[in-house]
């Protein structure tokens, strides 16, 4: 797909404006309804180009959306919409990325504890909520290293879509130098109705990571391709 779509400067400016206005709309309200309504009533020329290419490649009333990680990274837009919360726009998806941190206080002597939760919710280019995935973990840290305390959990939830399949879903945790990390990952495959007469099929690999440093700094990272 990325070799077929040419994003010119005027379309890119509209693409950026689409993201900026949507980000401002999300700073004080419920996300799912706002994103759906915004996509229904506002034009994003890049999303339209994506869907036009897909429509030209229909197979039995089904279109397949698959863009490379390089293509998505090149045109990724990121907006801050709250404390530790971001809106991410790519040519093939809309993502709300949230990091939640709680300070569990002093556990013993110089050892402290924090909980980190990394959640990402994915929406299609037509505004449907597709799925969310979350990994959470409680960490110990003491200035020299971080390590596992308890509460490791990982899960996903499905949006209201027509087709659904998840494979290779897993979670794990491990030491990483003086830091400690918790992960979840899986391959998500789904289909959503477009224009009332067909399905847009997408397949994406997602991985969430939440990390505690030796000093107790909690960070998040993600892979989606």
C-alpha positions as CSV (number, residue, x, y, z in Angstrom):
1,X,0.0,0.0,0.0
2,X,2.7,2.5,0.9
3,X,4.2,2.2,-2.6
4,X,0.9,3.2,-4.2
5,X,-0.1,6.2,-2.1
6,X,1.6,9.6,-2.7
7,X,1.0,12.1,0.1
8,X,1.5,15.6,-1.4
9,X,2.1,18.7,0.8
10,X,-1.5,20.0,0.7
11,X,-2.9,16.6,1.8
12,X,-0.3,16.3,4.5
13,X,-1.3,19.8,5.9
14,X,-4.9,18.6,6.0
15,X,-3.8,15.4,7.6
16,X,-2.0,17.4,10.3
17,X,-5.0,19.6,10.9
18,X,-7.3,16.6,11.2
19,X,-5.0,15.3,14.0
20,X,-4.7,18.7,15.8
21,X,-8.4,19.3,16.0
22,X,-9.2,15.7,17.1
23,X,-6.5,16.0,19.8
24,X,-8.0,19.2,21.1
25,X,-11.4,17.5,21.2
26,X,-10.2,14.6,23.3
27,X,-8.7,16.7,26.2
28,X,-11.8,16.7,28.3
29,X,-14.3,14.1,27.1
30,X,-15.2,10.4,26.4
31,X,-13.0,9.2,23.6
32,X,-14.9,6.4,21.7
33,X,-17.9,8.6,20.7
34,X,-15.9,11.6,19.9
35,X,-13.5,9.8,17.6
36,X,-16.3,8.0,15.8
37,X,-18.3,11.2,15.3
38,X,-15.2,13.2,14.3
39,X,-14.3,10.7,11.6
40,X,-17.8,10.7,10.3
41,X,-18.0,14.5,9.9
42,X,-14.4,15.5,9.0
43,X,-12.3,14.8,6.0
44,X,-8.8,13.3,6.3
45,X,-7.4,13.2,2.7
46,X,-4.8,10.6,3.7
47,X,-7.4,8.2,5.1
48,X,-9.5,8.8,1.9
49,X,-6.5,8.0,-0.2
50,X,-5.9,4.8,1.8
51,X,-9.6,3.7,1.3
52,X,-9.5,4.6,-2.4
53,X,-6.5,2.4,-3.0
54,X,-8.3,-0.4,-1.1
55,X,-11.5,0.1,-3.0
56,X,-9.6,-0.3,-6.3
57,X,-8.2,-3.6,-4.9
58,X,-11.5,-5.2,-3.8
59,X,-11.7,-9.0,-3.8
60,X,-15.2,-10.4,-3.3
61,X,-16.4,-7.2,-1.7
62,X,-13.5,-7.2,0.8
63,X,-10.6,-4.8,0.9
64,X,-7.3,-5.5,2.7
65,X,-5.4,-2.8,4.6
66,X,-1.8,-3.5,5.2
67,X,0.9,-0.8,5.5
68,X,4.5,-1.2,6.4
69,X,5.9,-0.1,9.7
70,X,8.3,2.3,7.9
71,X,5.3,4.0,6.1
72,X,3.4,4.4,9.3
73,X,6.4,5.7,11.1
74,X,7.1,8.3,8.4
75,X,3.7,9.9,8.7
76,X,3.0,9.3,12.4
77,X,1.6,12.3,14.3
78,X,1.7,12.4,18.1
79,X,-0.3,14.9,20.3
80,X,-0.4,15.2,24.0
81,X,-4.0,15.1,25.3
82,X,-3.5,14.7,29.0
83,X,-1.1,13.6,31.7
84,X,0.9,10.7,30.3
85,X,-1.7,10.4,27.5
86,X,-1.2,10.8,23.8
87,X,-3.2,10.7,20.5
88,X,-1.3,8.9,17.7
89,X,-2.4,9.3,14.1
90,X,-0.9,7.1,11.4
91,X,-2.1,6.7,7.8
92,X,-4.0,3.5,8.8
93,X,-5.1,3.9,12.4
94,X,-5.9,6.2,15.3
95,X,-4.4,5.3,18.7
96,X,-5.0,6.6,22.2
97,X,-1.9,5.8,24.3
98,X,-2.1,6.0,28.1
99,X,0.5,5.5,30.9
100,X,-0.9,5.3,34.4
101,X,1.6,5.4,37.4
102,X,0.9,5.1,41.1
103,X,3.4,5.5,43.9
104,X,3.1,2.7,46.3
105,X,5.5,4.3,48.8
106,X,8.3,2.9,50.9
107,X,8.3,-0.9,51.2
108,X,11.3,-1.5,53.4
109,X,14.5,0.4,54.3
110,X,15.5,2.3,51.1
111,X,13.3,0.2,48.8
112,X,10.3,1.8,47.2
113,X,7.5,0.6,45.0
114,X,5.5,1.9,42.0
115,X,2.8,0.5,39.7
116,X,2.9,1.1,36.0
117,X,0.1,0.4,33.5
118,X,0.5,0.9,29.7
119,X,-2.8,0.8,27.7
120,X,-3.4,1.5,24.0
121,X,-6.7,1.7,22.2
122,X,-6.8,1.3,18.5
123,X,-9.4,2.8,16.1
124,X,-9.9,2.3,12.4
125,X,-9.6,5.1,9.8
126,X,-13.4,5.3,9.8
127,X,-13.5,5.8,13.6
128,X,-14.5,2.3,14.9
129,X,-13.0,1.2,18.1
130,X,-11.1,-2.0,17.2
131,X,-9.4,-3.2,20.4
132,X,-7.3,-2.1,23.4
133,X,-4.4,-3.9,25.0
134,X,-3.0,-3.4,28.5
135,X,0.0,-4.5,30.5
136,X,0.5,-3.7,34.2
137,X,3.1,-4.5,36.9
138,X,4.2,-3.5,40.4
139,X,7.9,-2.8,40.7
140,X,10.5,-2.5,43.4
141,X,13.4,-0.1,43.0
142,X,16.2,1.2,45.3
143,X,18.4,3.5,43.2
144,X,20.7,0.6,42.2
145,X,18.2,-1.6,40.4
146,X,14.5,-2.3,39.8
147,X,12.9,-5.7,40.1
148,X,9.5,-7.4,40.1
149,X,7.2,-7.0,43.1
150,X,3.7,-8.4,42.1
151,X,0.5,-7.7,40.2
152,X,1.8,-8.6,36.7
153,X,-1.2,-8.8,34.4
154,X,-2.0,-8.4,30.7
155,X,-5.2,-8.4,28.7
156,X,-7.1,-7.1,25.6
157,X,-10.7,-6.1,25.0
158,X,-12.5,-6.1,21.7
159,X,-14.4,-3.3,20.0
160,X,-17.7,-3.6,18.2
161,X,-16.5,-5.1,14.9
162,X,-17.7,-7.7,12.5
163,X,-14.7,-10.2,12.5
164,X,-12.2,-10.9,15.1
165,X,-9.1,-13.1,15.6
166,X,-6.1,-12.9,17.9
167,X,-3.1,-15.1,17.7
168,X,0.2,-15.5,19.6
169,X,-1.2,-13.5,22.5
170,X,1.3,-13.6,25.4
171,X,2.8,-11.6,28.3
172,X,6.1,-11.8,30.0
173,X,8.4,-9.9,32.3
174,X,12.2,-9.7,32.7
175,X,15.2,-7.9,34.0
176,X,16.8,-5.4,31.6
177,X,20.1,-4.1,32.9
178,X,19.3,-2.2,36.1
179,X,15.7,-1.8,34.9
180,X,12.7,-4.2,34.9
181,X,10.2,-4.6,32.1
182,X,6.8,-6.1,31.6
183,X,5.3,-6.8,28.1
184,X,2.3,-8.0,26.2
185,X,2.0,-8.8,22.5
186,X,-0.1,-10.4,19.9
187,X,-1.3,-10.5,16.3
188,X,-4.7,-8.8,15.9
189,X,-6.8,-9.5,12.8
190,X,-10.2,-7.9,12.3
191,X,-12.8,-6.7,9.7
192,X,-15.0,-3.6,9.8
193,X,-17.8,-2.6,7.5
194,X,-17.1,0.3,5.1
195,X,-19.8,2.2,3.2
196,X,-22.3,-0.5,4.0
197,X,-21.2,-2.9,1.3
198,X,-17.9,-4.5,2.2
199,X,-15.3,-5.2,4.8
200,X,-12.0,-3.6,5.5
201,X,-9.6,-6.3,6.8
202,X,-6.6,-5.3,8.9
203,X,-3.9,-7.4,10.5
204,X,-1.4,-5.8,12.9
205,X,1.3,-7.0,15.4
206,X,1.2,-5.0,18.6
207,X,3.5,-5.0,21.6
208,X,3.1,-2.9,24.8
209,X,6.0,-2.4,27.2
210,X,6.1,-0.8,30.7
211,X,9.5,-0.2,32.3
212,X,10.7,0.8,35.7
213,X,14.2,2.3,36.0
214,X,16.5,1.9,39.0
215,X,15.4,5.3,40.2
216,X,11.6,4.5,39.8
217,X,10.9,6.3,36.5
218,X,8.1,4.5,34.8
219,X,8.0,4.6,31.0
220,X,6.1,3.0,28.1
221,X,6.8,2.0,24.6
222,X,4.9,0.3,21.8
223,X,5.4,-1.6,18.6
224,X,2.7,-1.8,16.0
225,X,3.3,-3.1,12.4
